[in-house]
């Protein structure tokens, strides 16, 4: 249509001037300031949420394209669509009327002129731009009529201060060169920069719409189209469960694919779910510039209805850390009752539709978890064994099927840790030696339990296994058996603490096998001993002679933990209260010294354990075990009393088994050392 033909459709009054100064009150917004603050300025906290409302409005206007440009240097965001546009009358009736319900005037079933299901419902989304901008300009064209206006927060507040007429009349910009050739253009100026985060806009929009990137609807940000790939999670999936015929894109290549039912028995006709739920290989795979992608979004009528329904379940089980997904449940947005909150980020929880959605998710997530656990137990160990054939050789050499199964769980857990390269190889080596130690001691069940509690627990379990191969050789085992007998003889003779100290502190593995290579900080230990000098014993003069350097208290450091050990003469009688008082003093002073010397920053995070070695148990261990546990825990978690007899008995039981069961372990060290070595 030529210019002359277009002008015939434009009222004469609109052709006179671009700004129409003779009609300064052409547009009118009626809104109370409290409504503006609640539903506009403070309702939305970020750009993606605001853009969601603007993109949804473009969809409802039958647009096929939406172009977003973000220029933070110029302090401008522009959103342009090619929809049906608005006349001045429609701007007043629809855009400037807060609470205008588009669906009530839409065609049957709440649809747009072209038959699309309308997304808008509450009529407050047009206030969203004021959350991130102090000035909003709207330009639209329909049937050849160009309309434009400018609104400002200051102007609205000034109009509200008028006691007689609180109506706000935006500035008229009908003839502006900003007016698009088709559709509507909205320009946001004077941005609130603390809310503008450009980096996450593309990903967040991709997760908020199921219609973006389809043949019906294209959204671009700075001339680059947003697609489902921008979600950031579909490419990270290890497993995917599709629902209701949803088809994954070609570039999404999970290890395994499954399907889930799309409805529950007894649901109303037309109620069904579509979409997908997936699990990543590692939790860190779901970290992105857009934030943590560990969550399941709920979509209705093509747009976000709930940001993360997974958060409503309070399910702390391990598998939830790997979950991501998108489920489409259009029935949530059907009917006269709206169950979305004002910001459309979550749902009203007692609505029957929401209750049914929760019931559905409870059921399918139970199925998903079972499949996830079963297949991870197969796939993750297999991946390690392919990467490191030595690990496969080690597992296959085990004669016991139960041990092979436990070993596979172990290497699978290592595979899922947030480590790569040399660090991963080193942990594999320590894990294998740790497994062998526990297998020889009959503790593989405890190992499996620790693994199932989570990766962090497993790391803690093996971090103090620093030279494990030294414990598996037969000659060392024989030497240790001799040391055990030496301690037994000294105790039976009631030797003084000095003798016991020399035997025990040179053989700390009698207290705990993991202390074989334990080392401390010399300066800290020196100061610690100066604060707690050796106590006198039985009136013996030698015990009072500090110049001889005798002491019965020391401390040792193992990775992640500080251990204080005090020896008492075998026949020395002490009370539980006395030990508790001593232990608390030791812990407080050690923490102070560690902070002073820069070995720690926060004393509350220092892990200390106090061990008293006595000739006999204190009476409360027999008569009142709860009091005993309470007093020991009051010192620090893990603090305890053990007797010399218990040390020798436990050590004998542990190490005697090595003599019969370590024949093949000499070769194990060679095999493990080859992990990561060049072929």
Helices and strands as residue ranges (DSSP letters): H 3-8, H 12-15, G 21-23, H 33-36, I 37-41, H 47-60, E 65-71, E 76-81, H 88-90, I 91-95, H 102-105, G 125-131, E 133-142, E 145-152, H 153-160, E 171-172, E 183-191, G 193-195, G 198-200, H 201-208, E 218-221, E 224-225, G 228-231, G 234-236, E 237-243, E 256-260, E 274-280, G 283-286, E 287-288, E 291-292, E 296-300, E 303-306, G 309-312, G 318-322, E 323-328, G 330-333, H 352-387, H 389-396, H 401-415, H 421-440, H 444-453, H 455-463, G 468-471, H 474-492, H 497-505, G 508-510, G 513-515, H 522-531, H 541-544, G 546-548, E 553-558, E 561-567, H 576-596, G 603-605, E 608-614, H 620-623, H 625-635, E 640-643, H 644-661, H 665-673
